[in-house]
Amino acid sequence: MKVDQLLLRIRHNRPFAWLRLHDQRRRRTAVAGLWAAFGAHVAVIAFAGDGALAGVLGAVTLVAGLVCLFSLAEASALRGGARPLDAARLAARDRAYAAAFYGTGWLLLSVVVYAEVALRVEALWLPADPRTAVAAFAAVAVAIGLLPVSLLGWVEPDDAPALPPAEPHLPRRPRRFATGLDDEGPRFLH
């Protein structure tokens, strides 16, 4: 199979289409699950050490987070999908993007402030070795990456119910106009 055929097949038969979340409650549950899996993964990496159990728990939390992430990506109708976005969906998407932008700024600011304070206060945690520093940096980068999709999934409204198809209009009878005073039909004033 050629690459073009494979890409065309993936485009038409999306591989994670079965992960759709049809209502806001399910999308919010997926967002909470995503952040819970992320927090659990960070906790396993930080506190479980390098044992086999830590590796298994880290892989399980990583897979759980990826399933939540892909399901949120498939569920998002705000990105357009097959139908064009109406004004309400465009406004919701713009608000979510703005919230993600400001949330990312606040997250970065809090990391910088924490690092500055932790350099001066001995009681606060700082990475002790380069491996821990890279893990902390990766955790912050992943949190920044998860923020937009989380906010989009959280604020996205439910889909509007599908309207039943409109009944076909019956063709109108042609108008009959009076042609003279002795016309037998009803009279029309024009």
N, C-alpha and C positions, 0 to 999 in steps of 0.2 A: 504494500500500500504506500503510495506516495505521500509526502508530507502535506501537500496541498489537499489531498483527499481526506487525510486525517484531520487537518484543521477545519475543513468544511464539515466533517462529521461531528466534531466536537462543538462547533458553532451551532449546529442545528439540534443536536442531541446533547445538551449540556450534562456533564458527568455527575453533577451534584444536584440535579433537579429534584430528586426525591427528598432533599433536605429543606424544602420550602416551609416557611413558617407563615401561616395564613392570617394570623391575627396579632394584635399588638401585645397581648399577654404572653404568647409564645415567644415573640421576638425579645421581649424584656426578660423572660426566663433564660433565653439563650445568651443575652448580654451578661446577666448575672452569672451564668455558668462559665462563660468565657473568662470573666475576671476572677472567679473562684478557681478555675483551672490554672490561670496565670499565677495567682497568689500561692496556690499549692505547689506549683512547679518551682517558684522562687524559694519557697520554704524548704522543699526537698533538697534543692541544690545547696542552700545555705546551711541547713542543719543536719542533713542525713549523712554527709560524708561521701566517701568514694566506694562504698560497698555495692554488692550485687542488688540488694534490696533498693538502695537509693537509685540505681540505674533503672530498675523496673518501674519504680514509682515515678521517676522523672519521665520515662517514656509514656506511661499511662496518662499523666497529667498533660503532657505535650499533645498526645493524640486527642484527648478530650477537648483541649483548647482549639485544636485545628478543626475538629468537627463543628464546634460552636461557631468558629470564624467562617468556615465555608457555608454553613447554614444561614448565617446572617448575610453573607454576600449574595446567596441565591434568593433570599427572601426580600431583598431590597427592591421595592418597586420605585423608589425615588431615583434610581439611576436610569430610569426610562423603560427598560424592558422592551416589550413588543409594541406598546402603545405610547403615543406622545404624552408628555407631562402636561397636566392642566395647571392653572395658576396656583391652586392650593398646594399641589405637590411641589411645584417649583419654590414656593415660599417656605414650605417645610424643609426642603433640601437646603435652601440658602441659610435658614436659621440653624440647621444642624452643622453646616460647614462653618458658620461664624462661631458657634459654640465650640466646635472642635479646634478652631484657630485660637480662641481665647483660652480654652482648656490646656492646649499644648503650651502656650506661653506661660500660664500659671504653673504648670508642671515643671517646665524648665527653670523658671524662677525659683521654685521651691527646692529643686535639686541643687542649684547654685548656692542659695542661701544656706541650706543644710551643710553643704561641703565647706563653705567659709566658716560657719559656726563650729563645725566638727574639727577643723584645723586648730581652733583656739581652745576648745573645751575637751578635756581628756575623757569625759564620761560618754560622749557620743561615739557611735561606731564609725570606723573608717576601714576600708580594705587593708589587710595586713600584707598581702603579697600580690604580685601582678595577676595571678589567676583570679583571685577574688575581685580585683579591680575591673578586670575585663567582664566578669560575670555581672557585676553591678552596673557597668556601663551598658551591657546588652539588655539587662532587665529594664533600665530606663528607656532605652531605644525601643524595645518592644512595647512598653506601656504607651509611649508616644505614638507608635504605629497603630495600636489598638483603639486609641481614643476616638478617631473619626468614625470608624465603623461601629463602635459602641454607641456613640451619640446618634448616628443615623438610625441604627436599629431601635434605640430607645424612644426617639421622638416620632418615628414614622407612624402616621395614622393608619387605621384599618382601611382596607380597600372599600370603596363605595360599592354598595350592592349592585349587582348587575341588573340593569333595567330590562324588563321584558320587551321583546320586539314590538314595535308599534304596529297597530293594526293597519292594514292597507286602506288607503282612502278610496272610496268608491268614486268612480268618475262622475262628474256632474253632468246633468242633462244639459243639452245645449239650450241656450236662451232663445225664447221665441219673441221676436219683436213685432209690434203692431205695424202693419203695413198700410193700413187705411182705416177709415171710419167704419166700414162695414166688416171689419175683421171679426171673426167669431170668438177668438181667444181672449184671455184676460188682457186688459190694457196696461201698458207700462208707461210711466212718465219718464221721459229722458230729457 
